[in-house]
């Protein structure tokens, strides 16, 4: 049987896993809202961001409280400090989904993404979803092997991000500045989402091994 | 006379102040590089970002080490946790200066910013510099009053950011997409820099008062 202290430590891990799931779900739904000009879904994502923020808030309070009450040994302390950092990354991933949903809302009933760029955004969204699922598993299983592999997905995201810029910079771009600006920001939101997912993986790797991962 | 523990705590505060100074300096120099197409200065900023990253790295190691060795009481623990978070914000401010410098380098010997937008960027840079100086003082003096006032500078930054978008969205915009995209990203870098400065103020406020500031 585990004592209360270790149950609380496990609970912190479980909340991080939950946050990763919510962030991924938020980005998935934001993409649905963005590509389908779905105002209701956009509003849901925007509202759900507060729930992720609150989850982070509560989690961090529990983490610091545990530090203060239990005077954790070095290994557990490293876990708690890493939790604070991972929760910050995951909260930021929720923010970025929120930003995507806000673009969808701003352009409603229009669609912010021109049809020839839908495929790139869909692919970016798929990678964002894969990354958040992997991150949840990596936190749950403390899987350093999988953490190292996040770089591959991030590389794919970067390639898509560059493809997006190539399209935006086409001299024959027919959509004007507003669409170009929207797409510049949207592209950055997905790309930063992936960066934060990789950052979670890096922190997990350090937490488990005490060494810095080259991801 | 202070004991070693409290000297180490003070040292952590001093490093945060130093990081705020370096981040502000980096953004100031990045602006010089950007508006003057100064490749040498751009390269300096890009190189100096590694120094800020290293400073954060060392600082966080000292902070966690102090947590582990000293089993700090609740108040000191709050200081140490806040330090970890402030250092993350300050490191990110350095990254954003780095991003601005990279745009300057990418467009060299051209100037990324069209002449009619120079004034907005100059003003954004002035606010960024003011914010980082204020943040350094706020950390040094644990000044909650000044922390609350950071919102005013951030509001000004947001106004400038909106002015920039208005210019970019002018139907008569003569500069094409590449410049519009550059300016969209540059504007976001300054705006995010200000957000992170406010975030440092918010963390300092919480650290001192135990309450959340409405900034």
Interface residues (C-beta under 8 A of the other chain):
Chain A: X64 X67 X68 X71 X73 X74 X77 X78 X81 X84 X85 X88 X165 X168 X169 X171 X173 X176 X177 X178 X180 X181 X184 X185 X188
Chain B: X64 X67 X68 X71 X73 X74 X77 X78 X81 X84 X85 X88 X165 X168 X169 X171 X173 X176 X177 X178 X180 X181 X184 X185 X188
